[in-house]
Amino acid sequence: MDRIRTRAVILDLDDTLFDHRTSARAGLAHLVQELGGSPSDEIADAWEATAAHLMARRREGELDCAEYRRERVRHLVDDLRIDDPRRPDGPRPESDPHRLADAECDALYDRFLTLYEQEWRAFDDVLPTLRALADLRIPVAVLTNGPERRQQKKMRDLGLRDLVVGVWTSEGIGAAKPDPASYLTVCAAFGLEPADVLHVGDNPDHDLRGAQEAGLRALHLDRRGEAGVGGADAGGTRIRLLGELLDHL
């Protein structure tokens, strides 16, 4: 009896194939230096925490993309002035003469994106895993909540695009993980039932539970061991390296 039950694999992109966290922190460090500051884990942690907070507001419709980016930059500049005795506690009011203008924020965020793109890199285990799946004749697709243009560019620049049948983004589909429509769109493109497809990614909600609820088999890729005891591994669904998915086909 053939041991392979999976007929296709869907992979997340950021922090699954692409080392987004390392690339973003490296780009941020360059930007902080250009602004005259000293890069640190604390600055990077604050940058990421601000992003999470503002993204929640964006999902609620309180901010658009431009406002999200501008507020990230304003928070960063305020963090870099932490030792400035003139710096008030809390966000700067719009009337504050030291508050960055929208155009300044836009320019700094564009600079961050340039520096970030210069640091793009795939994890070391990605190419061997994709080649192993190709040897097994198992087609692979990428499903990501990132923006269409940038995610497609990542796959091309990282040299991964020719190793997958397609790259589907939430922007292109019109639905984001964990919306079942996102996973089911890719399954339909494969011409397969969800139960025939394995989904793998780093986010327990988007890449494990959401995929399972849509009827797919799924694995949580926990590269940094952040799930902890009793986390997503309860049903044998957590792996630490991408190549370990081969044991779950």
N, C-alpha and C positions, 0 to 999 in steps of 0.2 A: 504494500500500500504506500502511495506517495505521501511523504511526510509533510509536504508543502500544502497548507490549506489556504493561505493567503494568495489572492490572485493579483493584488495591486497594493501599493504602499503610498500613503500620503504623508508628507513631512512638513512640519513647520519650518520657518526660515530663521527668524531672529533668535539667537541663543540656542538654536538646534543645529542648523548647518553653519550659520554665520555667527561669529563671536561678536555680537552687538555690544555687549557690556564692555569688553576690553577695548574695542574700537572707539566707542563713544567716550570712554574715560580718557583714552589717549588723545583724542581730538580736543576734548575739554581742557586737558592739561596744557596743550599748545595755546589754546585761546586765553587761558588764565595768564600764562606767561606773557603773551602779547599785550594783555591789559595791565601788566606790571605786578601781577600777583604771584603767589607761590602755590603751585598745585599741591593738593593734599587729599587724603581719603575723605576728610570731613567736607571739603568743598564738593567732591564728587558725589558723596552720599546726599548732600543737600540738593544738588542738581537733580538727582534721580527722584528724591522725595517730592521736590517741587513738581516735577513732571507728572508723578502719579496723582498728586492733589489736583493739578490743573486739568489733567485728562479726565478725571471724574467730573469736574465742572463742565468740561467740553461735552461729555456724553449727556449731561443734563440740559445741554443747550444754552448754558450760561456764557460760553466763550466760543468764538469761531477759531479756525486754524491760525489766523494772523494774530489774534489776541493771545492765544495759547503760547505762541512763540515769543511774543513781546514780553509777556509776564515772566516767562522762564529767564529771559535775559535780564530783566529788571531785578528779579530775585538774586541772580548770580552777582550782578554788580553790587547790590546791597550786601551780599555775603562777603564780597572782597573788601568792603569798607567796615568790617566788623569792629575794627579797633579805632575807627574814626569817631572821636567824641561828639562830632556834630551829627552823627547818624542817629535819627530818631528810631525808637522801637516801633516795629510793625511796618507795613508797607507805606511807601511814600505817597502822599496825596497827589492828585493830578496837578494841583497848584504849586507843588514843590519845584523850585527852580532847578534843583539837582536831579529831578526825575528825567530819565532818558526819553527823548522824543521817539515817536513811532519809527521814523526813518532810521534813527540810530540803532534801535532795537533790531529792525529788519536787517540792517547791514551786519550787525554782530552775529545774528543767528545764521545768516548766509555764510559768514566766515566760519562759524562752528561747523556747518554742514560740509564745507570744503575740507576742513581739517579732519573731520570724521571720515569722509570718503577716502582720504589718503591713508587711513589706518585700517581699512576694511581687510578682513582676513577670515578664512574658513577654519573650522576646527580640524585638527590633524586627522581625525578618524572619518571625515566625510567622504573623501575620494575613495578610500578602500571600501567603504560600505556601499556606496553607489555602484562601484564596479562589481562588487559581489552580487548585488541584486540584479545587475545586468547579466551576469553570468548565469544566474538562475532564471533569467527571462521573466522577471517580475517588473512590470512597469512602475515608475515612480512619478508622482506629481508633488508639487509644492503648493501649500495653502497657507496664506499669511494675511494677517490683519493690517499689514503695513500698506502705505500708499503705492498705487500701481507703478508709477514711473520709477520711483526709487528702488522698489523691490525687484522689478525686472532688470534694472541696471546692476543691482548687486549680483544677481545670478550670472549675468554676462561677465562682469568684471572679475568675479571669483572663479570663472572658468567652469561653472557648474551647469549652465543652461542646456548644453547638449546632452547632459546625462539624465535629464528628466523629460517627460512627455509634455509638460506644461507647467506654468506658474499662474496660479489663481490668487487674486487679491480681493480683500473685502470691498475695495473701491470698485474693482471691475465686476464683481458679482452683484454688489448691492446688498450684501449681507455679511456680517462679521461673526466669527466664532465668539460665543458658542451657539449662535443661531443655527439650527439644524439645516437650514437652506444652504449654508456655506459648504458643509461637508457633502451634502446630497448632490449639490451641483457638480462636484468633482467626481463623485461616484457615477453620476449619469454620464459624464464625459468619458469615463472608462467603459461605460456600458455594463456596469456591474451592480449587483445588490450590495447595500452597505455591509452586510455580514461577511462579504468576500474581501473587504478592504481593511487594512491595518493603518491606523493613524498614530503618528509619533510626534511629540513635541514637548517643550519645557514647561508649559503652563498647565497646572493640574485642572483648572476650570475649563480652559479653552481646548486643550489638547488631550485630556483624558476624559473627564466627566461629560463635557459637551459632545465629544465624538461618540462615547458610549451611548448617551441618550438618543443620538441620531441613528443608532443601530450598528455602528462600526466597532470592530475590535480596536483597542487603544492601549498605548503605553505612555507613561510619563517619563521623559528623559530628565533626570535630576543630576545634572553634571556636577553641581557643587554640593550635593548632599544636603540640600536645604529642607527637604521634606521632613527629616527627623524620624524618630521612632513612632510607629503608628500612623505614618503619613500615607501617601498615595500607594505605598507598597503593599497594603493590606491584602489585596487580591493577586499578588504577584505581578503587578502592572508597572512597577518602577524599575528602570534601568539606569545605569550610571554612564555608560558609553553608547554611542550610536550603534556601533557594531553588534551590541548585544541584542538588537532587534532581530537579528538573523536566527537566534534561538527561539523566537516566538512565532515564526512563520508557520 
